[in-house]
Amino acid sequence: MCFRNDRITISPVVDSLVWANSRDGRVSCKTAYSQFLRDIPQVVWWRDVWSRFIPHSRSALTWRLMLNRLPTEDLLCRSGFQLASRCSICGVSSESADHLFLHCPLAVALWEAVFSAFQRRVSTETWQSFFL
Ligand SMILES: [Zn+2]
């Protein structure tokens, strides 16, 4: 026998918790970990960063930069720290990973010098244009 309300249907079947990401409806470490891995975007450039020819400290810096996990002042401010965020190099703009590595005048000059050695031009507007 079922009782029906306008918005709620009451069924005689006992409610139970069901994990939708497994066949049997039960949660396990394996199914939870598989779901966790599915939600992580695939990083295709990790082999280039974690090469044995690159010092580990440089790989770690690049990895954190690409994932926007460097402890720059803009991220620290978003985490609740009270900082007057200014670039410690140029003092003009707020300190962010994009500014430090792409937009800061020193970074722009450095990238232009590096790329001119290879007779190439570089756009430092965005990371996407940088790698094209
Ligand atoms: Zn700067």
Residues whose N, C-alpha, C, O or C-beta is under 5 A from the ligand:
A	BS01	ZN	C87 I89 C90 G91 C104 P105
